[in-house]
Amino acid sequence: MQLFRSAGQHLAEVLAKIVSKKIPIYACGACSRARGVTETDLAEYGAKFGNPKIFVSLVEWADKIITE
C-alpha cells in the first residue's frame, strides 16, 4: 500500500523533507490501522505508531515552545 496516494505528490514531497531533517513522525495507531496502514508502510518514512501518552507529551512540548 502506498501511503497518501490520494493526497498527491505534494504530500510525498513534504514527507521527504521532514524525513531528510530527521524529524520524528508519529501516526495514530487506531486511525492508521482502521485505514489499513501497517508498520511496514510507516517504516518507509521512518514513522512509528504513536499512543495517547506520546501525543500528549508532544502537545505539552509544543505548548511550551509556543507560549514561552
N, C-alpha and C positions, 0 to 999 in steps of 0.2 A: 504494500500500500504506500503510495507516495503521499506524504503529508501535504496539505494545503493545495492540492491540485485545483480546487475550485477557486482558490483565492488569487490565482495568477502568479506570474513571475515576480511581481514586486515583493510579495511577502518572502519568497525564497531568497531574494537579494538582501532583504533586511535581516533575515535569519543568518545568512552567510556573514554579514558584517558583525553581528552580535557574536557569532562563534569565533570569528577571527580575533576579536578583542577579549576572548576567554571570559565572557560574561556568563554567569550561571543561568541556565534556563530550567524552569520547573513547570510541569504541566499537572493540572488537577487529575489525580488518578481516576476518580469516579467519572469525571466528564470525558476523559480520554478513552477509557475502556468502553463507555457507552457508545462511542463513535468508532470503535474498532481499532483504536490506536494501541500499538504494543510497545514494549520496551525496546524492541528492535527498531521500530520506527523512530523513537526518540533518540536512540543511540547515534543515528545518522547526524544529529545536531549536537551531540554531547549532552542532551537534555535528560532529565530524570523525572519520575513521578514525584510530586510533592504530596504533602499531607497538611491537615489544618495547622499543626504546630509550626511547620516550615513557613506557611503562608502568613500566619500571624506574626512570626518573627520578622519576616520581610516587610510587612506593613509597619511594624513598630520601628524598624530601622529607617524606612523611607520617611516616616513622620519626623524622626529626629533630624534627618538631613534637611528636610523641607522647612521645619519650623525653628531650627536653632541658628 
